[in-house]
Amino acid sequence: MHHLEAISPVDGRYRKHTEPLADIFSEKGLIRNRVKVEGEYLLSLSEHPQIGTREFSGEEKDLIRRLYDVSTEDAGVVNAIEVKGHGNIKATNHDVKAVEYFMKEKLRGTSLEDSLEWIHFALTSEDVNNLAYGLMLSDGVGEVVLPSVEELYETIEGLAKQYKDIPMLARTHGQPASPTTFGKEFKVFASRLRRQLDQLGAYEILVKLNGATGNYDAHHVAYPQVDWIEFTRDFVERFNDGRKVRLKPNFVTTQIEPHDTYAELFDNLRRLNTVLIGFDQDMWRYISDDWIKQKPVEGEVGSSTMPHKVNPIDFENSEGNLGLANVLFGYFSSKLPVSRLQRDLSDSTVERNFGVALGHSLIGYKSAQKGLSKIAVNEQKVVEELENHPEIISEAIQTVLRRERAEMPYERLKELTRGRKPTMDNFRIFIDGLDVSQKVKEELSQISPTNYTGIARLLVESQ
């Protein structure tokens, strides 16, 4: 299929952004992880002294692990076994059983032929699936999503430091408010992103290996002397080496691991995306107000009819994709922790869309990053806008007057400014007429819209 024929833009228009996730969350990626789980389980059985399979040689272990390198042709064979049959194998109509038969077929005729029935020993398909999806989420979030957001965080943090001294008019309720700095406003988003990233970086996904209804029934009836809880701990730990997002065994489940940690993970990602949607919208507004300039790209067209346009398309694209991702994450979080009795299959098709949600997220991160690579603060415009709103220093003046125990300072400043358009001359006249010391009058006279920014610089540097 050509990418122009794809139904989803994740696999079509935006394939260049989502390619790393395709290798993880495609059907081929799912098959590869299922093979890996089955293979490592077989190896774990062979290494346990109380389980009846024989110990494998180093060459035999390598033979099993070479199966993990699933080619597109291999994935096609697994799919054929499931859907229509392959060779002497009849169609299973069961994707995990198809993986088991594929592995047996691959190892038939080798020295491991005497151990083929140990593949999938005592397991239910969900033992394999939940571990496979746990690995996929660990890889997708830890190795693709987190680095992309970290890069975006570093860019925003860098802009915070770059513009920490550039004063700007704040707006609360859309109206002029006490000044801030561009750097401080970038820092707000950087700080919020850092918190979500830190939570994601310390995340653990619960997985299970306890059989058809969660009690190790088949495991225990075959080998009652084996400590299957300890076996599971050791088995899951095999996968954690070097992982940012780790796996952890859940011992109290039904046939399926309840997916609560999936929901928590997706809620974490949704919060992160929501922070960035707010950032995209603020950037859009700053560009609209000409407080931020965009560098035009040679050959790029902003409008099919208006030649002058340089649109904030990257931030708009980011906002749209992050919004789509959040709709999916929200559904995942509400759907997946609910399963009828000991198991229903409605989670299966939902899980196959994890890569879609992460794909939209990744597109959103990369679009925001691209947008930030083309911007610069329009310092002249920002200062002009500040100076055009001298009323914003009324807070400063009335606060100092409260300190000096002046009579009704708030009300006097309200009469001077609310619903009016005062000038700096109006403020100078007001200050001259105050019944305060000359020192206080001089102090008040030094306050201007461009220097009334509190400790914004310190907040950028120290937090």
Phi, psi and omega in degrees: 000130175285148183298337178287349179262359183291140175290315182269133176296339177301319179264353182251266185305321187256020184304325182297332178276326189261002182310317180298326179284331180298322180293334183268315191257002175290171176300322176298319178296321178296316179298317180300316181289327175296317178298319180297317179296313180298320182293314180292329176294317177300317179295321178296319177300317183292336183269351183272126186292340184261000181255143195285354177286156181279163176283137182269151176284166177301321179294322179291323176296318177298322180298317178295315184289337176293339177293338183293338179279072185285120177276169176298324177295318178300314180299324177296323178294316178300315179297320179296318178301320180290317193267316187227356184093161182208124183060235179271002182266123178282157181303130182271333190053031181211115190291324181285321177297326177297323177294317178302312180294324177299313181295319178298319180294321180293325184267353178295138181088359176257180179292349181270004183299332180285354184241012186298325183286355173279347174293127179068025182297121175068006183268156164256159185301328182290335173301318180286314184298312186294325176291320178298314180291325175300317177295319181296315178295320177300314179292313184295314181284313186288322187258344183240304186291308182302313178300324180293317179289323176302317178298317178295318177302314181298323178294314180294319177299320177296320178293325177301315180290321181297323186248025184294338183255004182270108182288149177213154176288126173274159176227125170243134188059024180079001183252155179305135182220175184310137186297158174224195171234155178300319180300317180298320181290324172296321182296326178304313182288322177299318180295319179293320177296319182301319181297315180292322178295319179297321178295317179295321182294338180257019190277148174233136178257126179283138179224162182228158179212041192244022168088193195294329175228016171090012185245008184059033184305304183293320178301312187290322182293329179281318183222077182296339182279347183279137174277091186289335175293314178294322177302315181296317178303311181296320182296312181296323182295338178303331187268353192270351184301120176078005183275138173282317177256110190266161175259147180218134183288140172249120186264349183244095185217174166269212175296331180248149168294133191294353175071015178298322180288333171300310182300317179296320178297314182291326175294323176298314179295323179294319176298316179300314180296324179295321175303316183287330175297317176299320178297314179302318182292321177294319177298319178303316181292317178299321177293319179300322181277359181068021174280335174238132178262145174253137177281123179293143179263130181305125177089345182286141179252127179271332180207145180286348181232336182251101188297338187280347193291134167234095190273152179279053190294330182292319179288327176292318178297318179299312180302314181296315181291321178293325176295317176299315179302318183292328175298315179294315179301320179297319178293316178305314185293327180273332185274310194294327179286358182252121178218136183292126178048232186274349176172134162229168190262008185291346178282339189299310182290332178292315181300330180292351180257008177304316182295331179294312180296316178293328177296313177298321177299313182298319176300317179298318180295315183291325178293317178297319178299317178297318179299319181291337180287352186240019186242159171207144178289133178274084189300320181298315181294319182296316179293319178301318181295320177298312184292341178279357181230065180295342181301341184289347177273359180299326177300314182298315184294314182292332179289317177296320180294326174298318178302323182274005179062031175292157184276123174048053183294321181300312183295323180292321178289326177298317179297326181286327194243326191290124181074008180242176177235076183290156176250171176296329176296320176301320179292322180296318178296318180299316181294317180300329183272002182284148177268067178224171182291161178297327179298317180292321178299319178295321178299314181294326182292339180281346183282130178222163178301332184272344180249359181271069184236017174057225181252034183305317181299315181297321180297323178291318186282328191258345185259000000 
